[in-house]
Amino acid sequence: MDFIKHENPVLIGVSFGGLIVQEISKIIEKIEFIYQFLNKPKTVGAITPSSRHLTKKILSFVDFKKEGLVLLEYGPGTGPFTSEIVKYLKPTDQLIVIELNPKFATDLKEKFKD
């Protein structure tokens, strides 16, 4: 059994003969997302977070080379788009995030303190 340390020290995956078990935090995030969907359906627009593939595909239409971008993200949920967008933001860019779900809003504030 090999332990694989993720860049975030809290997240750890375990390898069993080449099969990597998903990071526990990602599983918990999906369970929390579904719980929020069932608990507060008027504040959650999907049953699961957007996939990495969908996120990259949609963001491929954004020209991040432009200066002074102003991006508005409505309903970021657990932040799959936000996480990708912040990788490309320049000092002159601005990202405005609006989240109606109180749990997601709190988690996003913690996740993106900077």
All heavy atoms as an XYZ file, in Angstrom:
913
protein
N       0.851     -1.164      0.000
C       0.000      0.000      0.000
C       0.897      1.226      0.000
O       1.782      1.364      0.816
C      -0.898     -0.022      1.238
C      -1.775      1.159      1.342
S      -3.007      1.193      2.677
C      -2.621     -0.089      3.772
N       0.660      2.141     -0.945
C       1.419      3.377     -1.051
C       0.529      4.546     -0.679
O      -0.627      4.591     -1.065
C       1.908      3.598     -2.478
C       2.815      2.486     -2.950
O       3.632      2.030     -2.140
O       2.690      2.086     -4.113
N       1.065      5.484      0.074
C       0.333      6.691      0.398
C       0.798      7.800     -0.523
O       1.988      7.976     -0.754
C       0.559      7.093      1.866
C      -0.125      6.183      2.820
C       0.510      5.074      3.326
C      -1.441      6.425      3.193
C      -0.132      4.222      4.192
C      -2.098      5.571      4.061
C      -1.439      4.475      4.557
N      -0.153      8.543     -1.056
C       0.147      9.623     -1.979
C      -0.295     10.921     -1.337
O      -1.463     11.103     -1.030
C      -0.579      9.412     -3.312
C      -0.146      8.074     -3.910
C      -0.313     10.568     -4.267
C      -1.021      7.603     -5.021
N       0.657     11.828     -1.136
C       0.334     13.106     -0.509
C      -0.092     14.102     -1.575
O       0.572     14.280     -2.578
C       1.544     13.635      0.248
C       1.230     14.883      1.041
C       2.395     15.281      1.898
C       2.034     16.510      2.694
N       3.138     16.985      3.488
N      -1.203     14.700     -1.356
C      -1.744     15.719     -2.265
C      -1.076     17.040     -1.945
O      -0.518     17.228     -0.876
C      -3.268     15.795     -2.048
C      -3.988     16.577     -3.078
N      -4.111     17.932     -3.034
C      -4.633     16.186     -4.191
C      -4.801     18.353     -4.067
N      -5.135     17.306     -4.783
N      -1.116     18.009     -2.875
C      -0.492     19.318     -2.644
C      -1.095     20.027     -1.451
O      -0.462     20.817     -0.798
C      -0.571     20.189     -3.889
C      -1.972     20.423     -4.383
C      -2.009     21.014     -5.776
O      -1.328     20.497     -6.660
O      -2.729     22.005     -5.946
N      -2.364     19.747     -1.148
C      -2.999     20.283      0.054
C      -2.759     19.247      1.158
O      -3.224     18.130      1.050
C      -4.502     20.473     -0.201
C      -5.212     21.054      1.000
O      -4.732     20.967      2.119
N      -6.367     21.623      0.771
N      -2.040     19.579      2.227
C      -1.641     18.579      3.209
C      -2.791     17.862      3.908
O      -2.607     16.799      4.467
C      -0.810     19.371      4.225
C      -1.098     20.793      3.958
C      -1.587     20.899      2.559
N      -4.006     18.396      3.840
C      -5.145     17.745      4.490
C      -5.657     16.579      3.653
O      -6.242     15.638      4.161
C      -6.286     18.773      4.696
C      -7.519     18.128      5.260
C      -5.812     19.895      5.605
N      -5.414     16.621      2.349
C      -5.968     15.620      1.451
C      -4.948     14.525      1.170
O      -3.843     14.788      0.735
C      -6.372     16.283      0.125
C      -7.269     17.504      0.250
C      -7.500     18.108     -1.129
C      -8.580     17.132      0.886
N      -5.352     13.292      1.395
C      -4.454     12.168      1.164
C      -5.203     11.081      0.412
O      -6.339     10.761      0.734
C      -3.918     11.593      2.492
C      -3.090     12.649      3.215
C      -3.094     10.343      2.247
C      -2.595     12.228      4.563
N      -4.595     10.514     -0.610
C      -5.171      9.385     -1.329
C      -4.375      8.140     -0.984
O      -3.237      8.219     -0.559
N      -4.952      6.969     -1.149
C      -4.265      5.718     -0.871
C      -4.264      4.893     -2.142
O      -5.285      4.760     -2.807
C      -4.990      4.932      0.253
C      -4.241      3.658      0.556
C      -5.132      5.775      1.507
N      -3.115      4.337     -2.508
C      -2.994      3.538     -3.716
C      -2.981      2.063     -3.345
O      -2.195      1.621     -2.520
C      -1.698      3.908     -4.435
O      -1.487      3.038     -5.521
N      -3.862      1.287     -3.940
C      -3.908     -0.152     -3.747
C      -3.610     -0.795     -5.086
O      -4.480     -0.891     -5.944
C      -5.295     -0.606     -3.259
C      -5.637     -0.115     -1.893
C      -6.422      1.007     -1.716
C      -5.168     -0.779     -0.776
C      -6.744      1.452     -0.450
C      -5.482     -0.332      0.494
C      -6.269      0.777      0.655
N      -2.356     -1.230     -5.286
C      -1.985     -1.882     -6.532
C      -2.293     -1.045     -7.768
O      -2.811     -1.559     -8.740
N      -2.018      0.233     -7.746
C      -2.216      1.097     -8.899
C      -3.580      1.775     -8.932
O      -3.783      2.710     -9.676
N      -4.534      1.304     -8.135
C      -5.854      1.931     -8.112
C      -5.863      2.991     -7.031
O      -5.644      2.724     -5.859
C      -6.934      0.880     -7.824
C      -8.355      1.395     -7.690
C      -8.822      1.970     -9.011
C      -9.277      0.279     -7.249
N      -6.086      4.246     -7.424
C      -6.067      5.326     -6.446
C      -7.482      5.588     -5.970
O      -8.383      5.851     -6.746
C      -5.463      6.605     -7.051
C      -4.004      6.342     -7.421
C      -5.580      7.763     -6.076
C      -3.309      7.507     -8.048
N      -7.663      5.500     -4.666
C      -8.947      5.789     -4.064
C      -9.120      7.300     -4.036
O      -8.208      8.027     -3.667
C      -9.014      5.213     -2.625
C     -10.338      5.536     -1.966
C      -8.776      3.714     -2.650
N     -10.305      7.788     -4.431
C     -10.533      9.239     -4.489
C     -10.277      9.871     -3.140
O     -10.493      9.256     -2.097
C     -11.967      9.535     -4.911
C     -12.212      9.374     -6.358
C     -13.575      9.943     -6.733
O     -14.297     10.467     -5.915
N     -13.913      9.827     -7.988
N      -9.875     11.099     -3.189
C      -9.618     11.843     -1.958
C     -10.906     11.935     -1.157
O     -11.977     12.205     -1.696
C      -9.105     13.240     -2.295
C      -7.803     13.206     -3.024
C      -7.513     14.504     -3.741
O      -8.410     15.360     -3.833
O      -6.393     14.642     -4.198
N     -10.784     11.715      0.123
C     -11.944     11.713      1.008
C     -12.695     13.036      0.945
O     -13.920     13.066      0.944
C     -11.505     11.398      2.455
C     -10.990      9.965      2.526
C     -12.641     11.606      3.434
C     -10.345      9.596      3.838
N     -11.982     14.119      0.844
C     -12.647     15.432      0.813
C     -13.563     15.588     -0.395
O     -14.604     16.226     -0.304
C     -11.633     16.561      0.847
O     -10.878     16.563     -0.327
N     -13.189     15.012     -1.534
C     -14.023     15.106     -2.739
C     -15.315     14.312     -2.554
O     -16.380     14.742     -2.982
C     -13.256     14.601     -3.957
C     -12.024     15.397     -4.242
C     -12.141     16.109     -5.536
C     -10.816     16.771     -5.825
N     -10.927     18.067     -6.339
N     -15.216     13.162     -1.908
C     -16.400     12.340     -1.648
C     -17.326     13.061     -0.674
O     -18.537     13.145     -0.896
C     -15.990     10.952     -1.101
C     -15.211     10.182     -2.170
C     -17.217     10.170     -0.645
C     -14.525      8.938     -1.667
N     -16.757     13.610      0.375
C     -17.545     14.356      1.354
C     -18.207     15.563      0.688
O     -19.365     15.862      0.944
C     -16.672     14.786      2.551
C     -16.255     13.550      3.353
C     -17.392     15.789      3.441
C     -15.199     13.807      4.392
N     -17.476     16.234     -0.196
C     -18.013     17.392     -0.903
C     -19.239     17.005     -1.729
O     -20.251     17.705     -1.732
C     -16.938     17.980     -1.812
C     -17.365     19.216     -2.562
C     -16.244     19.769     -3.422
O     -15.308     20.357     -2.857
O     -16.320     19.604     -4.654
N     -19.166     15.862     -2.410
C     -20.303     15.416     -3.224
C     -21.498     15.039     -2.355
O     -22.642     15.355     -2.688
C     -19.890     14.258     -4.124
C     -19.020     14.719     -5.269
C     -18.639     13.610     -6.193
C     -17.731     14.172     -7.275
N     -17.267     13.180     -8.197
N     -21.224     14.376     -1.237
C     -22.305     14.013     -0.315
C     -22.951     15.274      0.241
O     -24.182     15.384      0.303
C     -21.778     13.106      0.823
C     -21.384     11.737      0.253
C     -22.817     12.961      1.935
C     -20.619     10.863      1.215
N     -22.132     16.251      0.620
C     -22.644     17.517      1.145
C     -23.478     18.237      0.090
O     -24.525     18.809      0.387
C     -21.494     18.413      1.611
C     -21.918     19.773      2.111
C     -22.761     19.731      3.374
O     -22.545     18.846      4.209
O     -23.657     20.577      3.512
N     -23.019     18.192     -1.157
C     -23.734     18.847     -2.248
C     -25.124     18.225     -2.409
O     -26.126     18.935     -2.502
C     -22.942     18.716     -3.549
C     -23.385     19.661     -4.622
C     -22.709     20.846     -4.830
C     -24.472     19.369     -5.432
C     -23.106     21.732     -5.819
C     -24.875     20.238     -6.424
C     -24.189     21.423     -6.619
N     -25.187     16.909     -2.430
C     -26.473     16.210     -2.567
C     -27.368     16.522     -1.369
O     -28.567     16.770     -1.525
C     -26.266     14.687     -2.727
C     -25.585     14.414     -4.076
C     -27.589     13.934     -2.626
C     -25.068     12.990     -4.230
N     -26.787     16.527     -0.182
C     -27.556     16.857      1.030
C     -28.154     18.264      0.906
O     -29.326     18.476      1.213
C     -26.677     16.759      2.278
C     -27.372     17.271      3.519
C     -28.327     16.489      4.163
C     -27.106     18.539      4.012
C     -28.997     16.962      5.284
C     -27.765     19.022      5.134
C     -28.702     18.225      5.763
O     -29.372     18.698      6.866
N     -27.342     19.230      0.469
C     -27.833     20.595      0.320
C     -28.928     20.662     -0.747
O     -29.901     21.396     -0.598
C     -26.689     21.556     -0.034
C     -25.715     21.801      1.099
C     -26.383     22.441      2.300
O     -27.187     23.358      2.182
N     -26.056     21.939      3.477
N     -28.783     19.877     -1.811
C     -29.809     19.835     -2.856
C     -31.134     19.328     -2.282
O     -32.193     19.888     -2.557
C     -29.361     18.929     -4.008
C     -30.408     18.752     -5.067
C     -30.626     19.736     -6.024
C     -31.180     17.605     -5.114
C     -31.598     19.578     -7.003
C     -32.160     17.438     -6.088
C     -32.369     18.426     -7.031
N     -31.057     18.285     -1.483
C     -32.278     17.715     -0.895
C     -32.838     18.599      0.216
O     -34.052     18.729      0.362
C     -31.990     16.310     -0.350
C     -31.605     15.265     -1.398
C     -31.157     13.976     -0.728
C     -32.748     15.011     -2.368
N     -31.961     19.219      0.986
C     -32.365     20.027      2.130
C     -32.868     21.418      1.733
O     -33.805     21.939      2.330
C     -31.190     20.147      3.113
C     -31.582     20.742      4.436
O     -32.675     20.484      4.933
N     -30.702     21.526      5.010
N     -32.207     22.023      0.744
C     -32.549     23.390      0.311
C     -32.582     23.448     -1.213
O     -31.749     24.116     -1.841
C     -31.522     24.377      0.860
C     -31.500     24.457      2.367
C     -30.473     25.481      2.827
C     -30.556     25.640      4.315
N     -29.570     24.886      5.046
N     -33.529     22.756     -1.830
C     -33.539     22.664     -3.295
C     -33.681     24.005     -4.016
O     -33.259     24.130     -5.163
C     -34.724     21.747     -3.599
C     -35.586     21.801     -2.382
C     -34.659     22.065     -1.225
N     -34.226     25.010     -3.354
C     -34.377     26.319     -4.009
C     -33.061     27.092     -4.082
O     -32.971     28.097     -4.777
C     -35.436     27.154     -3.291
C     -36.831     26.585     -3.457
C     -37.862     27.443     -2.783
C     -39.241     26.832     -2.988
N     -40.300     27.619     -2.380
N     -32.037     26.630     -3.358
C     -30.749     27.326     -3.375
C     -29.661     26.523     -4.081
O     -28.513     26.955     -4.117
C     -30.273     27.665     -1.945
O     -29.993     26.452     -1.246
C     -31.303     28.474     -1.189
N     -30.010     25.360     -4.624
C     -29.024     24.515     -5.315
C     -29.598     24.150     -6.680
O     -30.685     23.596     -6.768
C     -28.708     23.239     -4.500
C     -27.652     22.402     -5.207
C     -28.239     23.592     -3.093
N     -28.876     24.452     -7.739
C     -29.404     24.265     -9.088
C     -29.084     22.939     -9.745
O     -29.490     22.701    -10.870
N     -28.355     22.061     -9.061
C     -27.996     20.763     -9.640
C     -27.888     19.746     -8.516
O     -27.785     20.106     -7.350
C     -26.674     20.865    -10.386
N     -27.891     18.477     -8.867
C     -27.802     17.432     -7.837
C     -26.346     17.105     -7.487
O     -26.052     16.621     -6.406
C     -28.585     16.167     -8.232
C     -28.771     15.264     -7.037
C     -27.941     15.470     -9.406
C     -29.846     14.254     -7.155
N     -25.419     17.394     -8.398
C     -23.995     17.192     -8.125
C     -23.203     18.387     -8.670
O     -23.671     19.083     -9.566
C     -23.441     15.902     -8.781
O     -23.590     16.004    -10.193
C     -24.132     14.659     -8.264
N     -21.998     18.596     -8.158
C     -21.167     19.694     -8.668
C     -20.796     19.466    -10.138
O     -20.783     18.327    -10.617
C     -19.908     19.633     -7.798
C     -20.255     18.793     -6.625
C     -21.353     17.876     -7.064
N     -20.487     20.531    -10.844
C     -20.047     20.422    -12.242
C     -18.745     19.643    -12.315
O     -17.873     19.785    -11.455
C     -19.839     21.821    -12.842
O     -21.044     22.540    -12.823
N     -18.614     18.851    -13.357
C     -17.408     18.040    -13.523
C     -16.241     18.907    -13.982
O     -16.420     20.008    -14.509
C     -17.649     16.936    -14.556
O     -17.751     17.500    -15.860
N     -15.051     18.392    -13.814
C     -13.838     19.076    -14.267
C     -13.875     19.268    -15.782
O     -13.470     20.292    -16.310
C     -12.610     18.250    -13.853
C     -11.375     19.063    -13.648
C     -10.242     18.244    -13.109
N     -10.435     18.047    -11.680
C      -9.856     17.104    -10.970
N      -9.046     16.259    -11.548
N     -10.074     16.995     -9.684
N     -14.388     18.250    -16.480
C     -14.473     18.310    -17.942
C     -15.408     19.444    -18.382
O     -15.065     20.233    -19.259
C     -14.959     16.974    -18.504
C     -15.190     16.989    -19.975
N     -14.166     17.016    -20.893
C     -16.335     17.026    -20.694
C     -14.668     17.058    -22.106
N     -15.986     17.057    -22.018
N     -16.585     19.523    -17.777
C     -17.541     20.581    -18.112
C     -16.950     21.958    -17.808
O     -17.049     22.887    -18.617
C     -18.849     20.399    -17.345
C     -19.892     21.504    -17.531
C     -20.389     21.535    -18.967
C     -21.052     21.300    -16.568
N     -16.326     22.071    -16.656
C     -15.714     23.341    -16.246
C     -14.689     23.805    -17.269
O     -14.723     24.944    -17.732
C     -15.056     23.188    -14.859
O     -16.044     22.784    -13.921
C     -14.411     24.470    -14.404
N     -13.783     22.930    -17.644
C     -12.733     23.299    -18.608
C     -13.320     23.624    -19.977
O     -12.873     24.544    -20.650
C     -11.692     22.191    -18.705
C     -10.819     22.126    -17.472
C      -9.730     21.094    -17.612
C      -8.992     20.984    -16.315
N      -7.683     21.548    -16.307
N     -14.342     22.871    -20.384
C     -14.971     23.108    -21.688
C     -15.625     24.491    -21.736
O     -15.417     25.258    -22.682
C     -16.012     22.017    -21.970
C     -16.636     22.098    -23.329
C     -15.638     21.749    -24.407
C     -16.318     21.642    -25.753
N     -15.376     21.436    -26.821
N     -16.405     24.827    -20.729
C     -17.086     26.120    -20.708
C     -16.085     27.260    -20.594
O     -16.185     28.269    -21.289
C     -18.138     26.163    -19.584
C     -19.298     25.239    -19.950
C     -18.623     27.590    -19.341
C     -20.350     25.087    -18.887
N     -15.082     27.106    -19.737
C     -14.104     28.179    -19.556
C     -13.163     28.337    -20.751
O     -12.479     29.351    -20.869
C     -13.305     27.970    -18.270
C     -14.106     28.165    -16.990
C     -13.229     27.913    -15.769
C     -14.735     29.547    -16.924
N     -13.177     27.364    -21.661
C     -12.340     27.488    -22.863
C     -12.830     28.638    -23.759
O     -12.101     29.105    -24.627
C     -12.322     26.173    -23.653
O     -13.573     25.944    -24.287
N     -14.051     29.101    -23.524
C     -14.597     30.206    -24.298
C     -14.233     31.582    -23.718
O     -14.548     32.602    -24.309
C     -16.120     30.083    -24.403
C     -16.557     28.876    -25.178
C     -16.940     27.721    -24.533
C     -16.555     28.895    -26.565
C     -17.334     26.599    -25.247
C     -16.950     27.785    -27.293
C     -17.330     26.630    -26.636
N     -13.584     31.591    -22.562
C     -13.189     32.850    -21.928
C     -11.759     33.188    -22.351
O     -10.864     32.355    -22.256
C     -13.268     32.755    -20.383
C     -12.802     34.056    -19.737
C     -14.667     32.389    -19.937
N     -11.559     34.399    -22.806
C     -10.222     34.850    -23.198
C      -9.534     35.462    -21.977
O      -9.659     36.653    -21.701
C     -10.315     35.871    -24.332
C      -8.951     36.303    -24.838
O      -7.917     35.793    -24.340
O      -8.917     37.165    -25.742
N      -8.817     34.628    -21.241
C      -8.160     35.069    -20.017
C      -6.937     35.949    -20.299
O      -6.339     36.473    -19.375
C      -7.771     33.875    -19.144
C      -8.933     33.235    -18.437
C      -9.496     32.061    -18.899
C      -9.480     33.828    -17.310
C     -10.571     31.474    -18.248
C     -10.559     33.260    -16.651
C     -11.111     32.079    -17.123
N      -6.575     36.125    -21.571
C      -5.446     36.984    -21.915
C      -5.827     38.459    -21.862
O      -4.961     39.319    -21.743
C      -4.918     36.630    -23.306
C      -4.305     35.251    -23.386
C      -3.892     34.917    -24.792
C      -3.446     33.455    -24.853
N      -3.329     32.985    -26.223
N      -7.123     38.740    -21.968
C      -7.592     40.128    -21.918
C      -7.317     40.722    -20.539
O      -7.420     40.032    -19.527
C      -9.088     40.214    -22.214
C      -9.440     39.973    -23.648
C     -10.915     40.206    -23.876
C     -11.269     40.042    -25.330
N     -12.708     40.258    -25.560
N      -7.005     41.992    -20.530
C      -6.771     42.711    -19.271
C      -8.092     43.257    -18.735
O      -8.984     43.615    -19.503
C      -5.790     43.862    -19.488
C      -4.361     43.419    -19.757
C      -3.705     42.751    -18.563
O      -3.972     43.141    -17.414
O      -2.916     41.809    -18.794
N      -8.202     43.329    -17.433
C      -9.359     43.942    -16.794
C     -10.654     43.164    -16.932
O     -11.729     43.745    -16.976
N     -10.554     41.838    -16.980
C     -11.764     41.011    -17.070
C     -12.617     41.188    -15.820
O     -12.097     41.292    -14.704
C     -11.407     39.525    -17.179
C     -10.929     38.996    -18.511
C     -10.541     37.526    -18.362
C     -12.000     39.145    -19.575
N     -13.922     41.205    -16.007
C     -14.860     41.177    -14.893
C     -15.745     39.962    -15.132
O     -16.488     39.907    -16.113
C     -15.712     42.464    -14.805
C     -16.719     42.350    -13.661
C     -14.828     43.682    -14.628
N     -15.628     38.962    -14.258
C     -16.391     37.729    -14.392
C     -17.405     37.632    -13.257
O     -17.085     37.940    -12.107
C     -15.457     36.518    -14.344
C     -14.383     36.480    -15.423
C     -13.341     35.427    -15.100
C     -15.007     36.220    -16.778
N     -18.616     37.210    -13.591
C     -19.675     37.025    -12.610
C     -20.044     35.553    -12.586
O     -20.388     34.976    -13.619
C     -20.902     37.866    -12.969
C     -22.153     37.631    -12.127
C     -21.911     38.035    -10.677
C     -23.328     38.401    -12.707
N     -19.941     34.955    -11.415
C     -20.330     33.553    -11.262
C     -21.521     33.496    -10.317
O     -21.413     33.830     -9.141
C     -19.169     32.718    -10.722
C     -19.507     31.253    -10.635
C     -18.373     30.384    -10.133
O     -17.352     30.923     -9.687
O     -18.534     29.153    -10.167
N     -22.643     33.083    -10.842
C     -23.864     32.992    -10.048
C     -24.099     31.534     -9.689
O     -24.239     30.682    -10.557
C     -25.059     33.547    -10.836
C     -26.326     33.567    -10.033
C     -26.536     34.544     -9.067
C     -27.292     32.604    -10.210
C     -27.688     34.565     -8.306
C     -28.457     32.607     -9.463
C     -28.647     33.584     -8.514
O     -29.785     33.591     -7.755
N     -24.115     31.246     -8.403
C     -24.341     29.881     -7.936
C     -23.132     28.986     -8.080
O     -23.203     27.936     -8.707
N     -22.005     29.363     -7.493
C     -20.795     28.552     -7.626
C     -20.839     27.221     -6.888
O     -20.014     26.348     -7.144
C     -19.703     29.450     -7.058
C     -20.416     30.327     -6.098
C     -21.773     30.559     -6.707
N     -21.794     27.066     -5.963
C     -21.883     25.798     -5.229
C     -20.618     25.534     -4.441
O     -20.213     26.342     -3.602
N     -19.958     24.421     -4.735
C     -18.724     24.058     -4.034
C     -17.483     24.641     -4.711
O     -16.373     24.427     -4.248
C     -18.596     22.532     -3.925
O     -18.683     21.961     -5.233
C     -19.692     21.955     -3.042
N     -17.679     25.337     -5.833
C     -16.582     26.079     -6.441
C     -15.775     25.434     -7.543
O     -14.630     25.827     -7.745
N     -16.315     24.475     -8.321
C     -15.485     23.900     -9.383
C     -15.068     24.922    -10.439
O     -13.924     24.915    -10.889
C     -16.352     22.794     -9.993
C     -17.745     23.094     -9.586
C     -17.640     23.846     -8.275
N     -15.981     25.835    -10.805
C     -15.627     26.883    -11.762
C     -14.716     27.913    -11.095
O     -13.728     28.349    -11.683
C     -16.878     27.581    -12.320
C     -17.547     26.809    -13.418
C     -18.522     25.871    -13.126
C     -17.204     27.014    -14.736
C     -19.142     25.155    -14.132
C     -17.816     26.306    -15.758
C     -18.788     25.361    -15.452
N     -15.055     28.293     -9.878
C     -14.258     29.276     -9.144
C     -12.811     28.819     -9.029
O     -11.880     29.598     -9.269
C     -14.839     29.505     -7.728
O     -16.250     29.651     -7.821
C     -14.233     30.719     -7.068
N     -12.611     27.557     -8.668
C     -11.257     27.006     -8.515
C     -10.453     27.126     -9.799
O      -9.256     27.422     -9.764
C     -11.325     25.530     -8.109
O     -11.913     25.388     -6.852
N     -11.103     26.905    -10.921
C     -10.416     26.981    -12.204
C     -10.193     28.438    -12.618
O      -9.128     28.793    -13.120
C     -11.230     26.229    -13.263
C     -10.466     25.835    -14.488
C      -9.308     24.881    -14.248
O      -9.314     24.101    -13.287
O      -8.353     24.938    -15.048
N     -11.189     29.277    -12.401
C     -11.081     30.689    -12.793
C      -9.932     31.387    -12.068
O      -9.149     32.115    -12.681
C     -12.408     31.438    -12.528
C     -13.492     30.960    -13.500
C     -12.215     32.945    -12.647
C     -14.894     31.432    -13.140
N      -9.804     31.164    -10.757
C      -8.773     31.878     -9.989
C      -7.351     31.533    -10.445
O      -6.439     32.310    -10.223
C      -8.920     31.670     -8.460
C     -10.233     32.228     -7.954
C      -8.763     30.218     -8.071
N      -7.189     30.408    -11.109
C      -5.866     30.043    -11.637
C      -5.412     31.014    -12.723
O      -4.221     31.177    -12.954
C      -5.899     28.627    -12.227
C      -6.100     27.529    -11.228
C      -6.178     26.194    -11.942
C      -6.510     25.070    -10.994
N      -6.657     23.790    -11.722
N      -6.370     31.631    -13.404
C      -6.058     32.485    -14.552
C      -6.215     33.981    -14.291
O      -5.874     34.791    -15.144
C      -6.954     32.097    -15.742
C      -6.762     30.674    -16.179
C      -7.664     29.687    -15.801
C      -5.676     30.308    -16.964
C      -7.485     28.368    -16.191
C      -5.489     28.998    -17.356
C      -6.405     28.027    -16.971
O      -6.215     26.731    -17.360
N      -6.762     34.350    -13.145
C      -7.001     35.766    -12.873
C      -5.695     36.544    -12.742
O      -4.731     36.073    -12.149
C      -7.814     35.933    -11.590
C      -9.277     35.537    -11.649
C      -9.934     35.755    -10.299
C     -10.018     36.304    -12.726
N      -5.712     37.731    -13.305
C      -4.583     38.643    -13.204
C      -4.952     39.746    -12.205
O      -6.129     39.905    -11.873
C      -4.287     39.240    -14.590
C      -3.896     38.201    -15.629
C      -3.751     38.784    -17.019
C      -5.019     39.312    -17.645
N      -6.193     38.463    -17.670
N      -3.992     40.511    -11.728
C      -4.292     41.573    -10.756
C      -5.341     42.574    -11.237
O      -6.064     43.149    -10.439
C      -2.937     42.256    -10.540
C      -1.932     41.206    -10.866
C      -2.552     40.369    -11.955
N      -5.447     42.757    -12.551
C      -6.414     43.719    -13.089
C      -7.815     43.116    -13.270
O      -8.754     43.826    -13.609
C      -5.940     44.259    -14.455
O      -5.779     43.160    -15.358
C      -4.645     45.029    -14.322
N      -7.941     41.809    -13.075
C      -9.230     41.124    -13.261
C     -10.043     41.145    -11.978
O      -9.514     41.335    -10.883
C      -9.010     39.670    -13.691
C      -8.303     39.551    -15.026
O      -8.324     40.523    -15.800
O      -7.721     38.481    -15.284
N     -11.337     40.912    -12.129
C     -12.236     40.881    -10.978
C     -13.197     39.702    -11.133
O     -13.768     39.503    -12.209
C     -13.011     42.189    -10.907
C     -13.796     42.373     -9.652
C     -14.463     43.739     -9.609
O     -14.679     44.379    -10.629
N     -14.797     44.178     -8.422
N     -13.369     38.943    -10.074
C     -14.331     37.841    -10.048
C     -15.372     38.150     -8.986
O     -15.039     38.351     -7.822
C     -13.636     36.508     -9.727
C     -14.554     35.307     -9.516
C     -15.386     35.007    -10.765
C     -13.734     34.080     -9.115
N     -16.630     38.190     -9.398
C     -17.744     38.421     -8.480
C     -18.503     37.104     -8.372
O     -18.919     36.539     -9.387
C     -18.670     39.532     -9.008
C     -17.874     40.833     -9.185
C     -19.871     39.720     -8.076
C     -18.578     41.866    -10.035
N     -18.661     36.628     -7.149
C     -19.308     35.340     -6.907
C     -20.551     35.569     -6.061
O     -20.483     36.207     -5.013
C     -18.331     34.379     -6.184
C     -18.985     33.064     -5.877
C     -17.077     34.166     -7.023
N     -21.689     35.029     -6.524
C     -22.947     35.148     -5.785
C     -23.455     33.747     -5.477
O     -23.727     32.957     -6.385
C     -24.005     35.910     -6.610
C     -23.503     37.316     -6.926
C     -25.340     35.944     -5.864
C     -24.370     38.064     -7.913
N     -23.569     33.429     -4.184
C     -24.062     32.118     -3.749
C     -25.191     32.313     -2.747
O     -25.002     32.972     -1.729
C     -22.924     31.291     -3.124
C     -23.356     29.956     -2.583
C     -24.080     29.091     -3.610
O     -23.464     28.720     -4.634
O     -25.271     28.802     -3.387
N     -26.354     31.750     -3.032
C     -27.518     31.888     -2.160
C     -27.558     30.863     -1.032
O     -28.139     31.110      0.013
C     -28.808     31.767     -2.982
C     -29.005     32.805     -4.072
C     -30.309     32.539     -4.817
C     -28.997     34.203     -3.497
N     -26.942     29.712     -1.245
C     -26.958     28.659     -0.236
C     -25.981     29.029      0.885
O     -24.780     29.182      0.638
C     -26.568     27.314     -0.864
C     -26.615     26.172      0.128
O     -25.729     26.049      0.954
N     -27.637     25.344      0.034
N     -26.473     29.177      2.127
C     -25.606     29.614      3.236
C     -24.412     28.690      3.489
O     -23.304     29.174      3.737
C     -26.540     29.632      4.447
C     -27.920     29.694      3.886
C     -27.867     29.020      2.548
N     -24.600     27.395      3.402
C     -23.507     26.442      3.643
C     -22.423     26.594      2.574
O     -21.235     26.666      2.874
C     -24.057     25.010      3.657
C     -23.019     23.919      3.664
C     -22.278     23.838      4.970
C     -21.398     22.599      4.998
N     -20.091     22.835      5.547
N     -22.842     26.641      1.317
C     -21.873     26.808      0.233
C     -21.153     28.147      0.348
O     -19.947     28.230      0.126
C     -22.548     26.695     -1.135
C     -23.038     25.308     -1.474
C     -24.041     25.130     -2.405
C     -22.508     24.180     -0.878
C     -24.499     23.872     -2.743
C     -22.963     22.910     -1.199
C     -23.963     22.761     -2.140
N     -21.889     29.214      0.681
C     -21.285     30.543      0.813
C     -20.204     30.539      1.892
O     -19.099     31.066      1.683
C     -22.359     31.585      1.122
N     -20.500     29.931      3.029
C     -19.524     29.840      4.122
C     -18.297     29.047      3.697
O     -17.160     29.458      3.932
C     -20.176     29.181      5.363
O     -21.282     29.978      5.771
C     -19.192     29.043      6.499
N     -18.533     27.906      3.037
C     -17.417     27.066      2.583
C     -16.557     27.787      1.541
O     -15.330     27.678      1.559
C     -17.932     25.746      2.014
C     -18.525     24.836      3.087
O     -18.373     25.136      4.298
O     -19.159     23.830      2.711
N     -17.206     28.528      0.640
C     -16.459     29.267     -0.380
C     -15.602     30.362      0.235
O     -14.455     30.569     -0.178
C     -17.417     29.872     -1.412
C     -18.054     28.892     -2.385
C     -19.218     29.552     -3.108
C     -17.033     28.365     -3.376
N     -16.151     31.064      1.226
C     -15.370     32.110      1.906
C     -14.120     31.520      2.539
O     -13.045     32.115      2.507
C     -16.215     32.795      2.974
C     -17.225     33.762      2.416
C     -18.046     34.380      3.537
C     -19.194     35.182      2.986
N     -20.089     35.670      4.047
N     -14.256     30.331      3.108
C     -13.116     29.673      3.738
C     -12.116     29.174      2.678
O     -10.906     29.335      2.821
C     -13.606     28.497      4.595
C     -12.515     27.732      5.300
C     -11.738     28.580      6.303
O     -12.295     29.529      6.864
O     -10.548     28.266      6.518
N     -12.629     28.591      1.634
C     -11.792     28.013      0.582
C     -11.011     29.085     -0.191
O      -9.882     28.858     -0.602
C     -12.681     27.212     -0.387
C     -11.963     26.371     -1.375
C     -12.970     25.517     -2.155
C     -12.309     24.574     -3.106
N     -13.285     23.748     -3.831
N     -11.635     30.266     -0.385
C     -11.018     31.321     -1.178
C     -10.811     32.576     -0.332
O     -11.206     33.672     -0.727
C     -11.887     31.637     -2.409
C     -12.052     30.467     -3.327
C     -13.218     29.722     -3.307
C     -11.045     30.096     -4.187
C     -13.378     28.631     -4.148
C     -11.180     29.018     -5.034
C     -12.361     28.271     -5.005
N     -10.169     32.434      0.799
C      -9.931     33.560      1.719
C      -9.209     34.702      1.027
O      -9.471     35.852      1.292
C      -9.081     33.105      2.897
C      -9.771     32.228      3.865
C      -8.814     31.880      4.976
C      -9.245     30.615      5.670
N      -8.281     30.174      6.643
N      -8.272     34.372      0.192
C      -7.428     35.402     -0.439
C      -8.237     36.069     -1.493
O      -8.086     37.018     -2.031
C      -6.169     34.771     -1.031
C      -5.380     34.034      0.050
O      -5.441     34.428      1.210
O      -4.696     33.052     -0.313
